Amino acid sequence: MSEKLFSRHYDVGSEMLLDFLQQAMAGLPTVTSYELADSGDRINFTTSLTLTSWGENMVATVESDGRDGSVLSVSGEPRVGVLSTPWGEEIHAATIESQLFAALTPSIEMAQSNPIMMLQADHRRVEALFARIGVTDNGERTGLVRQLVSALRVHMELEENHVYPLLGSEVDSDLAEEAEVEHQLARDGLAQLEEFTPDEPGFDAALIMVMAGIEHHVQEEEAEAFPRLASELGADRLAELARQLTSVRAELLDREQSDQSGQSGGAKTSAKEGKAEGTASRKPRPKRQSNRAGSRRNTSKAKVNPEDTTKADLLQQAKKAGVSGYSHMSKAELAKAISRAQ
């Protein structure tokens, strides 16, 4: 019979802690094997035989504390035999706890001063939610989709109000604009997803479309935008940004919980209303001036010059023109595809 061995609170989000926990498991001397459960919130692992104990069916579960902290709980099935005793199991549990604490502490201390790690942990949470929605029965999908929308809403607002302005001023304004356009495309996709119930035929197609767009966006951020931003800001400014994001995130999470409590106690909010509500608190952002030609129509097809506009503008034009696969195209490819579609 499984019994709880220990639990510990950490001042980082559950997704980040789970990510760090997987990394720690790889280096623990007492852990012989481990795997992330399909639910995405726990790790199943086994420990080696010692002179005093043998841990079987060990489970490390990570749960949110309701704000931006989390609780790690470890349980298992002690096996009492010739080389083990109940007292020995207690010693073994204490050994695992001390090893986990020693392995997790450096990563958590670094994360608290590194906003990039915070944002990447958000990405891992969204990926885990996508995976769970894909394998979960229809009856549980509605709640998971609600979690997905809420997580993305908080993450996108943090980036748009606090990260992308720095990305635009310190690194590349076009890169920041493109990221904002991709966020809007993600909002559009989420709004379409919320229009379906999980048992409707169009739900899976809408889910796949949102997943593909966000996967592309995450790859670009983690491969290009985040490393360049970290390099330009330096350690002190990164630490300040981390403190800022931590404070704002707590406020946004409180808002999300209030919104969800209000919805559960009253009428269901429509997808259109939810979308408007999710963007209401965003700071207004000035539009970038474009060098595109005027709006005079020509009876012949106008050739789009990629040098006369930004990639963000080209992405918007491609979407309106019905160009398929535009999110993966370069500026030159976008211009060519738009010209053909006009």
C-alpha positions in Angstrom: 0.0 0.0 0.0 1.4 3.4 -1.0 2.1 5.9 1.7 3.2 9.5 1.7 6.9 9.9 2.6 7.4 13.6 2.6 6.4 16.9 1.0 8.0 20.3 0.5 6.9 23.7 -0.7 8.8 25.6 -3.4 8.5 29.2 -4.5 8.3 28.4 -8.2 5.4 27.4 -10.5 4.4 23.8 -10.7 5.5 23.4 -14.4 9.0 24.8 -13.6 9.4 22.6 -10.6 8.3 19.5 -12.6 10.8 20.4 -15.3 13.6 20.7 -12.7 12.5 17.5 -11.0 12.9 15.5 -14.2 16.4 16.9 -14.6 17.2 16.1 -10.9 16.0 12.5 -11.3 18.6 11.9 -14.0 21.4 12.6 -11.5 20.1 11.1 -8.2 22.3 8.1 -7.2 19.3 6.3 -5.6 17.0 6.5 -8.6 17.3 3.6 -11.0 14.5 4.6 -13.5 11.9 7.3 -13.9 9.2 8.5 -16.4 6.7 11.3 -16.6 3.2 10.1 -16.2 0.6 10.7 -18.9 -1.2 13.1 -16.6 1.8 15.4 -16.8 1.8 16.2 -13.1 3.8 13.4 -11.6 6.9 11.3 -12.1 6.9 7.6 -11.5 10.3 6.2 -10.4 12.1 3.4 -8.7 15.0 3.4 -6.2 17.8 1.0 -5.7 18.1 -1.7 -3.1 20.0 -0.6 0.0 21.0 -2.3 3.2 18.0 -0.8 5.0 15.2 -0.3 2.6 13.7 -0.9 -0.9 11.3 1.7 -2.4 8.8 0.4 -4.9 6.2 2.3 -7.0 7.6 5.6 -6.0 5.7 8.7 -7.2 6.7 12.4 -7.1 3.7 14.6 -7.5 3.8 18.3 -8.2 0.8 20.5 -7.4 0.2 24.2 -7.6 -0.4 26.1 -4.3 -2.9 28.4 -6.1 -0.5 31.2 -6.8 3.0 31.0 -8.2 4.3 28.3 -5.8 4.1 24.6 -5.8 4.2 21.5 -3.5 6.3 18.4 -4.2 5.0 15.3 -2.5 6.7 11.9 -2.7 5.0 8.6 -1.9 5.9 4.9 -2.4 5.4 1.4 -1.3 8.0 0.2 1.3 9.0 -3.4 1.0 10.0 -4.9 4.3 12.3 -8.0 4.0 15.5 -9.5 5.2 17.5 -6.3 4.4 14.8 -3.8 5.2 12.8 -2.6 8.2 10.1 0.1 8.7 12.8 2.2 10.4 15.0 1.7 7.4 12.3 3.0 5.1 12.2 6.2 7.1 15.9 6.6 6.6 15.6 5.9 2.9 12.8 8.5 2.6 15.0 11.1 4.3 17.9 10.2 2.0 15.7 10.7 -1.1 14.4 14.0 0.3 17.8 15.4 1.0 19.1 14.4 -2.4 16.1 16.0 -4.2 16.5 19.2 -2.1 20.2 19.4 -2.9 19.5 18.8 -6.6 16.6 21.2 -7.0 17.9 24.2 -4.9 20.5 25.5 -7.4 18.1 25.4 -10.3 15.3 27.1 -8.3 17.7 29.9 -7.1 18.8 30.5 -10.7 15.2 30.5 -12.0 14.2 33.2 -9.5 16.7 35.6 -11.0 16.3 34.5 -14.7 13.1 35.5 -16.5 14.0 33.3 -19.5 13.6 30.2 -17.4 10.3 31.4 -16.1 9.0 31.9 -19.6 10.3 28.6 -20.8 8.6 26.8 -17.9 5.3 28.4 -19.2 6.1 26.8 -22.6 6.6 23.4 -21.0 3.3 23.7 -19.2 1.4 24.6 -22.4 3.1 21.6 -24.2 2.0 19.3 -21.3 -1.6 20.6 -21.5 -1.6 20.0 -25.3 -0.4 16.4 -24.7 -3.0 15.8 -22.0 -5.8 17.2 -24.1 -4.8 14.9 -26.9 -5.0 11.7 -24.9 -7.8 12.6 -22.5 -11.4 11.5 -22.8 -13.9 14.2 -24.0 -15.4 14.5 -20.6 -12.3 16.0 -19.1 -11.1 18.0 -22.1 -13.2 21.1 -21.3 -11.4 21.7 -18.1 -8.0 21.2 -19.7 -8.9 23.6 -22.5 -9.9 26.2 -19.9 -6.5 25.7 -18.2 -4.7 26.0 -21.5 -6.5 29.3 -22.4 -5.8 30.7 -18.9 -2.1 29.7 -19.0 -1.6 31.2 -22.4 -3.5 34.4 -21.5 -1.2 35.1 -18.5 1.9 34.2 -20.5 1.1 36.3 -23.5 0.2 39.3 -21.4 3.5 39.1 -19.5 5.5 38.9 -22.7 3.5 41.6 -24.5 3.7 44.2 -21.7 7.1 43.5 -20.2 9.3 41.3 -22.5 8.5 42.4 -26.1 9.0 46.1 -25.4 12.6 45.2 -24.3 13.0 42.8 -27.2 11.9 45.6 -29.6 14.2 48.3 -28.1 17.2 46.2 -27.3 17.3 43.5 -29.9 15.1 43.7 -33.0 11.9 45.6 -33.5 10.8 43.3 -36.3 11.3 40.3 -34.2 9.1 41.8 -31.4 6.4 42.7 -33.9 6.4 39.3 -35.4 6.0 37.7 -32.0 3.0 40.0 -31.3 1.4 39.0 -34.5 1.9 35.3 -33.7 0.3 35.9 -30.3 -2.8 37.4 -32.0 -2.9 34.4 -34.3 -2.8 32.2 -31.3 -5.7 34.1 -29.7 -7.7 33.7 -32.9 -7.0 30.0 -32.9 -8.0 29.6 -29.2 -11.2 31.5 -29.9 -12.0 29.0 -32.6 -11.1 26.1 -30.4 -13.5 27.3 -27.6 -16.3 27.5 -30.1 -16.3 23.6 -30.3 -17.2 21.1 -27.6 -14.6 18.3 -27.3 -16.9 15.8 -29.0 -17.5 17.9 -32.1 -15.7 16.9 -35.3 -14.0 20.2 -35.7 -12.4 20.2 -32.2 -9.3 18.1 -33.1 -8.6 20.0 -36.2 -8.8 23.3 -34.3 -6.5 21.9 -31.6 -3.9 20.7 -34.2 -3.9 24.2 -35.8 -3.4 26.0 -32.5 -0.7 23.5 -31.5 1.2 24.0 -34.7 1.2 27.8 -34.5 2.3 27.8 -30.8 5.0 25.2 -31.5 6.5 27.4 -34.2 6.3 30.5 -32.0 8.0 28.7 -29.1 10.8 27.4 -31.3 11.6 30.9 -32.6 11.5 32.5 -29.1 13.7 29.9 -27.5 16.2 29.6 -30.4 16.5 33.3 -31.2 14.5 35.9 -29.3 15.3 34.7 -25.7 19.1 34.1 -26.1 19.6 37.5 -27.9 17.5 39.3 -25.2 19.5 37.7 -22.4 22.8 38.6 -24.0 21.7 42.3 -24.5 20.2 42.8 -21.0 22.9 41.2 -18.8 22.6 39.7 -15.4 21.4 42.7 -13.4 18.7 43.8 -15.8 17.6 40.1 -16.2 17.2 39.8 -12.4 15.1 43.0 -12.3 12.9 41.7 -15.1 12.5 38.4 -13.2 11.3 40.3 -10.1 8.9 42.3 -12.2 7.5 39.2 -14.0 7.1 37.4 -10.7 5.1 40.3 -9.1 2.9 40.8 -12.2 2.3 37.1 -12.6 0.9 36.8 -9.1 -1.6 39.6 -9.9 -2.6 38.0 -13.2 -3.1 34.6 -11.6 -5.3 36.2 -9.0 -7.3 37.7 -11.8 -7.6 34.4 -13.6 -8.8 32.7 -10.5 -11.4 35.4 -9.9 -12.6 35.2 -13.5 -13.0 31.4 -13.4 -14.8 31.6 -10.0 -17.2 34.1 -11.5 -17.8 32.0 -14.5 -18.4 28.8 -12.5 -21.0 30.7 -10.4 -22.9 32.2 -13.3 -23.6 31.9 -17.0 -20.9 30.5 -19.2 -18.9 33.3 -20.9 -19.0 33.1 -24.7 -15.7 32.6 -26.6 -16.0 36.1 -28.1 -16.6 37.7 -24.7 -13.8 35.7 -23.2 -11.4 36.8 -25.9 -12.3 40.5 -25.4 -11.9 40.0 -21.6 -8.5 38.4 -22.0 -7.2 41.4 -24.0 -8.9 44.1 -22.1 -6.0 44.7 -19.6 -3.3 44.8 -22.2 -1.5 48.1 -22.6 -2.2 49.9 -25.9 0.8 49.5 -28.2 1.7 52.0 -30.9 1.5 50.8 -34.4 4.7 50.7 -36.4 4.8 52.9 -39.4 5.1 50.9 -42.6 6.7 51.9 -45.9 4.1 50.0 -47.9 2.5 51.7 -50.8 -0.9 53.4 -50.5 -4.2 51.7 -50.8 -4.9 52.6 -54.5 -6.1 49.5 -56.3 -4.7 48.4 -59.6 -6.4 46.2 -62.0 -3.1 44.2 -62.4 -1.5 42.1 -59.6 0.7 44.3 -57.4 4.1 42.7 -56.6 4.9 42.9 -52.9 8.4 44.0 -52.1 9.7 42.4 -48.9 12.1 45.3 -48.3 9.3 47.8 -48.1 7.6 46.4 -45.0 8.1 44.3 -41.9 7.7 40.6 -41.5 4.9 41.2 -39.0 2.9 43.1 -41.7 3.6 40.4 -44.2 2.3 37.8 -41.8 -1.0 39.8 -41.4 -1.3 40.2 -45.2 -0.7 36.5 -45.8 -3.4 35.5 -43.3 -5.9 37.9 -44.9 -5.0 36.6 -48.4 -5.5 33.0 -47.3 -1.9 31.9 -47.8 -1.3 28.4 -46.3 1.7 27.7 -44.2 2.6 31.4 -43.9 3.9 31.1 -40.3 6.9 29.1 -41.5 7.9 31.4 -44.4 10.7 33.9 -44.7 10.0 37.5 -45.7 10.9 36.8 -49.3 8.6 33.7 -49.4 5.8 35.6 -47.8 6.0 38.5 -50.3 6.0 36.0 -53.2 3.0 34.1 -51.9 1.0 37.2 -51.2 1.7 38.6 -54.7 0.4 35.3 -56.2 -2.7 35.3 -54.0 -3.7 38.9 -54.7 
